[in-house]
Each structure stands twice: as structure tokens, then as C-alpha cells.
Amino acid sequence: MQLTFFGAAGEVTGSQHLLETAERRILFDCGLFQGHRAEARTKNERFHCEPKKLDAVILSHAHIDHCGNLPGLFKAGFRGPVFCTPATADIAEIMLLDSAHIASEDAKYLRGRLRKGHPPIEPLYEERDVHELCKRFETIPYGEWHELAKDVRLRFHEAGHILGSAITELEILDGGEMKRVIFTGDLGRRSLPLLGDPVLIDNGCDVLITESTYGNKVHLPAENLKTELLRILKEAIAIQGRVVIPAFSLGRTQVLVYFLNELFNEGLLPQIPMFVDSPLSRKLTQVHRTHQRTLDPEAQKQLGSDNDLFGFRGLTYVASPQESRALNDRKGPFLVIAASGMCESGRVVHHLRHAVGNERNTIVMLGYQAEYTLGRRLVERQPRVRIFDREIELRAKVEVLNGLSAHADAEDFKWWFGHLAKHGGIGKGFIVHGESTSAQAVAELLHDQCNEDPIIPQFKQSFTV
């Protein structure tokens, strides 16, 4: 069996890992690389996994750095099934249609900057590619073995990262021997709101492929975020400033609104206008409502007395571009949650442009920000930031709240690896989806749990197992 790492290898985005035996070629995830526009496009345009020869894709979840280049894979000739959970299929279709729109806008932007004689630039993929790709989704509920063929079967388990996210347990015949591969996807945290904890696997594995985004961190309890949000809103009212929260439309926005809804139900939420300004967030919140009976026990308890966990008096989901623009001229304190989470596109960029130069305003940054993004520059509190080709002095207060991260931290990894090692053991461990410091930290955590030294693969590296 051979493993080759074509993305999220030595970096965080672009998850794409190829498993090959004499009989099968299976790709784990097919995500978009994110970061500097030109570099990301170059990486995303070319596939190294020979799409036409793939038997299947196993999709861990619907974040764009894990699913975002699936339509490109289809466009390049892939015609196999894409296995995922039912919620992931629903979410991925929405995310990919949005991604196709962004790809079209990016192509227009780049065309306007071309030198004379440069070859034309086309979108990475279009809506028709998304629709065709989505026909290839085959959904598998958690906990059920599914035979893909006589020589391979898989089972999904709750990963606790976002709605529908899955840990993959794969058994595949290789040279007459059945081998077990476990792919964490993005492993979630324990005790996160809305989601169940990551499921512990009671059978060991020959190969473990694990993410490592926050392997060198210990998160604050997520519940602390409610207290911090309350403090920030009260301060904004006192100084008559606005609060801008760049948040991923998927997962992060729903948890924020869930916390605000809890504060409202508890009678603690101050009277300040609140807006979710993202058409994508509106659609994805509706998917969460559709699948709300799969949420964690605490959410089920709340549903007994509150039939909408994602709405309350004073919260407005902004629809039109005109309503969005009107917020920039609004007087007095208010809160706006808008995509995207790393501040590279979407309506939040316009809100930041109107907010960063005023010391009364507060920018609340949540979770990991990739290198070269506006989000990273804000977290670093650089004195001046470039927004829409204009340098603006950063005078607004920047609050960094990491308690809402949906990625496992060092303690979660230790807990999850330890259980797997005690129940069957871990053969080889491969550490992906992390910057060098976090990947190395996970390697140290995994060292005593594996039969062999863990490996941090780099782009296009191959390994025989």
C-alpha cells in the first residue's frame, strides 16, 4: 500500500491524500489551497493524483479546504463516487456553489490585471461542474460499515468538528492482507456546543493520518466565549462602537448565534442590534435546523423549550447587498457577523474597511488565520492593513478569542491517541494539516503511541506501508 500527500502536507490547507493498492486508488479529501491569491491558484489548477484513474473519494467534511476542489477534480475527469455523511452532502453542495461563484469573480479580477498577450484566465470550475459532482455523492450514516467492493469497506464516526464531520475507518485488502487505515479529517474538541464529542475508535490501525492544526495549544473552554462576547458587547454600547466578527459561514457562525441565543434566553443579552450578514450563512443555518435532531444532548434539551436555536428577537439575517451596504452607514453600536473567516473575501471585507480606522470599533477574530491573509495581519495587529488596495491605519481594537476553535488541542489529541493505542495499537502515523510547530508537537504526542516514529510528510512525498 502506498500513501502520497498532495495537500495539507507541511501546511494547513488543501487537504488531499492518495491511498493506492494494486487494485484501488482512493483519495481522502480534495480541498482548495488557501492563502496568497496567485500562489493558491497555481496549486489549485493542477492535480497530481490522476483524477481519471481514481476509484473513489472519501470526504471527511464540507469545509472548503477539504472539499473545495472536488468540482475541479470532476472537471479533470474524475467519475467515481464521493462517500460522505448525509449532512456533509447537504452542506458541501451549498459550499461548492458559493466557491464556484468566488472562482468566477477571481477569474474576472485576474483578467483585469493581465498583461497584453497573456493567455486567458478561466474559473477553476463553474456551477455546472458543481451540479455534476454533487450527483456523485453517496451518503453513509455514522457507525455503519459500507462495502465499496469485496476488497474494501469503510465506516464513518462523529468527528465533532462541524455538522456532518467524520472520522474515517477504512479496511482494505493489500497483497492478501487486510489493512486498517484511520483518517481523522479535522478532529474536533470535547464539550463543544452543538456537536457530539469525537468518537473513540476501539480497534487499532496499521495507518493513522491525523490533522495537527492546534497540536501545540490548549484551548480555553468554549463556554468562556459567552462571557467574553457579553463583555465586548457591553463595552461597545458604552463607547458607542460597532463590533465586527469575521466568521466562517459554516460552523463558527452557527455556534456564535447559538451562544447569543442562550444569552437571550437567560435574559443576559444587552439590547444592541445584531446582524448576520452572509447569504451563505443563512443557507447553512437552515441546514443546521434541518439536521438539528443530530446535535448534542444539550442542544436537544434546549429544543424542548426553544424550537429555534439560531434565532431570537433583535437578530436579523441580512439578505440583499443593499441592506449590507446600509450597515456601513448605520449610527450607534451594533454587532455584525459576516463571512469570510480569514477576511479574504465576502461582505466582511467591506465592514472591516469601514471599521478598522475607528478606535471606538472592535474587531473580534476567532480561531486560526492562515499566513498572508488579512485575518492574520489583523491578529498580528499590524499598524496598517491593506483592504481593497488601500492602506488603512488599524486603530480599532482587535480581540482574539480562540476558545471557539473546533479543532482538537493537545489535550484532545492525547486523549484520542491514547485510547486508540490501548485498543489495538497504531502502526504508522502520518501528521498533516498543520504548520511545522503544531505538526511537530503532535509528532511528540504520538511518538510513544506508535510502533514507528511518526512522519510529517511534505508535498508529493510517497510512503510504502
N, C-alpha and C positions, 0 to 999 in steps of 0.2 A: 504494500500500500504506500502511495506517495502523497504527500501534502505539499502544496505550493501556495505561497501567500502573495496575493496580488493587490492587497489593500489593507489599510489599518495595520500595517506591518512597520513598526518603528515610528508610527504616527497614530493619530486618533480617528480620522475619518476614512471613508471609502472602504468599508468592510467587504472583503471578498477573498474567500479561502477555498481552494480547489482540492478535493479528495479524489484520487484515482486508484482503481484496481485494474486487473486485467480485463474485467468485464464492465466496469462502471466509471462514469465521470460525473461527480456531483459537486455543485457549488454551494457553499454556505454563504448566504447573503450576496447582494450585489448593490452596494451603496455608492453614493456620489462622494467624491473628494470635495472638501470644502476649504475655503481659505482664499488666498490671493487669486483674483479672477482669472488671469491669463494662465497661471500655473495649474489651477484646478481644471480649467477647460482642457488643457493639453492632456492631463491624466485621464479625464473622463471620456475623451474622444476615442481612445484606443483600448481595446480589450486584448488581454494576453491569455485568456482561458479557452480560446477557440469555441465561441458560442455555439456554432452549428453542431459540435460534437458532444455537447453536454446532454446527459440523460435527464437531469432534474436540477432544480434549485430548491434549497431549504431556506426559508425566510424566517429569521428569528423574531423580527418585529418591524413596525412600519415607520420608524424614524428614517429620515431621508438619507442619512449616511449609512444606512443598512439596506434600504430598498430602492433608493432614488435612481439607480441606473438600470433597473430591470427593463424599462421600455427601450433603452438603448441596446440592451442585450437582445431583446426581441428584434429590434431593427437590424442588428448584426447577424441574425439568422437563427437564434435560439427558438426551438419549438417544443420543448419539453414542458412538464408540469412544474408549477411552483407550489410547494407544500407550505402551509401556514395555518394558524388558528383562524376561526371564523371572524373574531374581532379584528385581527390583523388584516384580513382580506378587505373588510369594510373600510378600515382606516386607510390602508395603502392606496385604494382607488382614489380617495379624496386627495391624499398627499401627492400622488403622482400626477393627477390632473393639474394641481397647483404648480408642481415642478415643471410640467410642460409649458405652462404659461410663463414662468420665470425664464425658462430656457429660450423661449421666443423673444422675450424682452431683452435678454442678454445678447442674443444674436443681433438684434436691432442696434443696441448700444455699440457693439464692437464694429458693426458695419459703418457706423458714423465716424469711426476713428481709423479706418483703413487708409493706408497709403495707396496711391494710384497704382493699378496693376496687381494688387493683392488678390488672391483667389477669393471668391465669395464665401461668406460665413453663414452656415445654416444652423438652426437649433440642434441641440444634441438629439432631441426627439420631439415628436408632436403628439397632439391629443389622440390621433388615430392609433399611434403606437401604444399608448396607454390602454386604450379600449381593447386592443387585440391582446396585449399582455394579460390584462385582468381576466380574460376568458380562460386563462391557463391556471388560475388559482384552484387548488384542490385543498379544501379545509379539513383539518383534523382537530377534534376537541382535545383538551388536556387529558392525559392519563390513558389514552387508548393506543395500543400498538396498531400500526398500519403497515401492511406488507406492500412494498413498492414493486417487488419482484421476488422470486424464490430465494435470491441471494442477499436481499437487503430489506430491512424493516426499520421504522422509526416510531418514536413516541415523544410527544411534547409534554412539558411540565411548566407550571406557572413560574415565570422568572421574576415577577414583582417589580418590573421596571416601568412599563406603561401598560395600558389596557391591551390585552392580547399577546404580550411579550412571552417568549417561550425559551426554555432550556431544551435543547435537542439531545435526545438519546438515540443513537444510531447503531444498529448491528449490521455488519456487512461481511460477506464471505470473501476471504482473501487468501488465495493459494490453498484452498481446502480447509482453512481455519477461520472460524467466526471471530471477528474483532469488534470491540465496542469503542465507539467514539462519542464523547460528550462535548457539545459546543454550548457554552453559556449564553451566547449572544451578549446582550448587555445585562449583567446580573444586577438585580435590584437590591434594595435595602430591606431590612426588617422594620416592621412597625411604621411603614409609610402610610399616609392616609389614602383611602380609596382602594388600594391594591393589597392582595394577599402577599405573604412573605414568599421569597424564593423557596421552591420545593427542594428538600434534601433528597439526593439520589442514594438509594440503598444498595446499588450494585456498583462495583468499581468499573474502571475503564482501562483500555490499552492506551488511549489517547485522550487528553483533555486539551481543548482550545478555550482559553479564558480571556476575557477582557481585563483591563487593568487601569481604567481611567482615573480612579481615585485610590489606588492601592497604597499610596503613601500618605493618606489623610485619614482622620477620624472626624466624621460629620457631627455637627451639633444635632440634637434631637429635632426632628421636623416640627414638633409641637412648638418649639421656641419661635418659629416663624410667625405664628399667630400673634405672639406678644410683640415681636418686632414690627409687624405690619401695623398693629394698633398704635404703637409709639410713633411711627413715621407719619401716619395719617393725622394724629393729634398735633404733631409738630407742624405739618403742612397747614392745618387750619389756623394755628397760632400765628404763623408768619405769612399767611395768605399766598401760599405757593402751590404749584402743581406737582404731582407725583407721576413720574413716567416709569413703567415697568416693562422693559423688553422681555417678552416671554415666548417660548416656543408655543405654537398653536396647539401642539399635541402634548398632552400630559401636564406640562407646567402650568398652562393657563387654567386647566380644569381644577388642579389642586389649589391654586390661588383662590379661585372663585369658591371652591368648597370651604376653604378656611374663612373667607369673608362671610359666606352663608352661615357658618357656625357662629361667628361673632354676632351676626344679625339675630339669629335665633336665641342667643344668650343675652340679647339686649345690650351688648357692649359696643356695637359698631357706631362710630360717630356719624352724624348727618353730613355727608360730603358726597357730591355727585360722583358716580363711578361708571366707567365705560370699558367695555371690551371692544376694542377697535380692530377687528380682524374677521373678514368673511370666512376665512379658513377655520378660525376658532369656533365660529358659530356652527359650522357643519360638523366639526369634530366633537363639539359638546353634545350635539344631538346624537351622535354615535354612542357617546358615553351614557346618555339617557336610555338609548335602545338596549344597551348591554348592562344596565345598572344592577340587574339581579346577579351579575357575576362579580360585583365589587365585594370588598371585605366585610366582615361581620359588623364592624362599627357603622359602616355606611348602610348596611341592611337595617340596623337598629334605628338609624335616623329616618330611613324611608317609612318607618312606622308612623311617624308624626309629621313628616315633611315630604311631600311627593315630588319635589324638585330640589335636588341638592345643588343645582347650578344656576339658581335664580332667586332673587329677593327684591323687595321694594327699594328703589334707589339705584339699581344696577340696570344699565342699558347696553344691549348688544348693538353696536353701530353697524349700519348696513351700507349706506351709499358713500361714495367718495366725497360728496358734498357735506354730509354730516361729519365725516372725518376731518375735512379741512376746517369746518366751523369750530372744532375743538381748539385749534391753534389760536383763534381769536377770542376764546372764552375768557372771561374775567373771573377772578376769585379762585379758591382752591378746588381742585378736583383730582381724581385718580384716573389714569388711563393705562390699561394693559393692552399691549399691541405686539404683533409679531414683526420681525423675527427675533429669536432669542439672542443671536450673535450680532444683531444690528446691521446686517449686511444688505438687507432688502426689506420690502414691505412698508406698511404705514408708520411703523415705529421710527423709521429714519426721519420722516418729516416732523414727528413730535419731538425727537431729540434735537433737530435743527432749531426748533423754536424754544427749547427748554435749557440747553446746556449753558447758554450765556448769561443766565439769570441766577444770582446767588440764593434767591428765595425758593428755587425749584430743587427737587430731589430726584435723582436717577437711581433706581433700585436694580442692581444686577444680581442675577440668580444663576449659580452653577458655572460650569466650565465654559470658557471663552477661547476659541481656537486662535492660534497665532495669526497675525496680520489682519484680524478683523477689527471693526470699530468697537465691538464689545470688549475685546482685550485692551484696547487703548483707553477705554473708559475705566475699566477695572484697575489699570495701572495709573490712573489719574494723570495722564499726560497733560501738560499745561495747555496745549492747543490740540484740537482734533479736526480732521478733515471730513466734512459732510457735504456731499454733492459738489465736490471740487472747490469747496470754500473752507478756509481755515477759520475756526471759531475758538475763542478762548473758553476753556472749561471753567466756569465759575459756579455752576450748580454743584450741590453736594452729591457725592456718589456713595451710596450704601451698598456693600457687598454682602449678600445673605446666602450662604452656601448650605443652610440647613435643609433646603428643599431638593437637593440633588437626589435623583432617582437611581444613581449608581451605587453599587456596593462600596463600602470603605474598607479599611484594613481589617477592622474587627469582623465585618460581614464575611470577607474573604476567608479569614482564619476559621470562622465557624463553619462555612460551607465546605472548604477544602478538607478540614479535619474530619467531618462526617464522611465524606466520600472516601478518604484514605482508610478510615476504620471499617468501612463496609465494602471491602473488595479491593481497595488499593487503587493507585494511579500509576500507570506505566510512564508514558512520556507526557510532559506538559509543555504546551506552546502558549506564549503570552503575547497577546495582540491588543490593539485598540488602546494605546496609552503612550504618553510621552516617555522619554527614556527614564526619568527618575521614578515615575509611578510603575512602569513596567519592571524596573529592577527591584522595586520594593515588593511587588507581587512574586517575583522570582525567589526572593529571600523567604517569603511566607510559604511558598510551595516547595522549597528545596527539601525539607525534611519529610514531605508528604509523598514525594515521587520516588519511583525506582531509579530514575536517572535525573541528571541535572536538568532543570527547566531551560527552555530555549526561548529567546526573544528573537523571532525571525525578522528579517528585513525584506524589503520589496523584492519579489520574484525569487526568493530563496525557496529551495525544494528540500524535502527530507523524506527518507525512506523509513517506514516504521515496520 
